[in-house]
Amino acid sequence: MTPDQRLDATFTALADPTRRAILARLAEGEATVTELAAPFAMSQPAISKHLKMLERAGLVSSVIDAQRRPRQIVGEPLAEIVGWLEKYRQIWERNYERLDSLLAELKSLENQAKKGKPQ
């Protein structure tokens, strides 16, 4: 999977509120499908479909623990999203700084014009 495909898969997985809620639960610690399904009004197979989507995106992995297969959150894809967003944050920050400079310059010109006007 290319970096762009991973990013697409991560954003697609995060687009659903149930999957985000599952990730929030897994951020507290590993859990089985039964435990993850408990707070939702949906079947375990439906939760399993959401988990498969999260696993495809690399956001969740499973651990074999005797009879249990608890899932755990994987942070790497989220870190990649943060890195991707950071590039755009820096662009927006530079744009706001240029806008602040322009506004300060306009305000200065306006103050100079007021001082030069006869009252």
ZASE-451249 format. One record per residue (C-alpha): residue in one letter; x, y, z. Coordinates in pm, whole numbers, plus 32768, in hexadecimal, padded with zeros to 4 digits. Example, Ala and Ser with C-alpha at 12.3 -4.5 7.8 and 13.67 -1.06 7.14 Angstrom:
<sites>
A84CE7E3E830CS85577F9682CA
</sites>
This chain:
<sites>
M800080008000T808D81537F9FP80948273809AD7F74831B7FDEQ7EA781D97FE7R7EED81B7815EL7E7E831D8196D7D4082DF80CBA7CF8819F818FT7D2F825382DAF7C4C83778284T7B43828881FBA7B5081BC833DL7B3882F58414A7A11837F834ED791D82A0840DP78B283008571T7897819485E0R79FD81518577R7A73828C8628A79BA82188762I7A6180C38746L7BB4816D8730A7B608244885ER7B0A810A8920L7C4A805C88B0A7D15818E8919E7CB681298A7EG7D3A7FC88A4CE7D0E7E8C897FA7BB37DF4895FT7B057CCC88BDV79F67CEB87B4T78F17C9E88C0E79747DB2899FL79847EA5887AA78217E50880DA778A7E858969P77497FFE8957F76B97FF087F6A75607F8B8782M75EE7EAE8673S76507D448649Q77AC7CB7867EP77CC7C6C8506A77887DDD84C2I78967E3D85BDS797D7D3F8518K79487DEC83C7H79AC7F388465L7ADD7E908500K7B457E0283AFM7B3A7F60831DL7C0E7FE0843EE7D007EBB8415R7D1F7EFC829DA7D80806282EDG7E7F7FDF83E9L7DD380928508V7D817F5285C7S7E347E0785F1S7DCD7CC7869CV7E8D7C02879DI7E657A8D87D3D7E367A4F8946A7DCE78E28980Q7C5C78D9891FR7C3E7A548900R7C9F7B3487DCP7C9C7C8D8876R7CD37DB98796Q7DC17ED387E0I7DF38029874AV7F1F806F866CG7F9681D68673E807381E5853DP7F5E823A8440L7EE0834D8527A804283DA853DE805083DD83BFI7F0D84A883B8V7F9B859E84B4G80D185C483D7W7FF885FC82A4L7F2287008358E805687AD83E7K80C788118289Y7F7C88C1824ER7F7B895F83AAQ80C98A00835BI80418A898212W7F0C8B1782C1E7FE58BAB83D4R80C28C5F82D3N7F888CE28225Y7EFD8D68836FE804A8E0D83BER80478EBC826AL7EDD8F2782A5D7F378FAD8401S805790758368L7F749102825AL7E6A91648359A7F6F920C8438E7FF192CD830CL7E92933A82A7K7E4593A7840BS7F88946E8416L7F32951B82CEE7DD39565834FN7E6195FF8490Q7F5596D383C7A7E39974A82E7K7D6797AA8419K7E86987184ADG7EB999298365K7D4A9986833DP7CDB9ADE83B2Q7BC79ACA84B7
</sites>
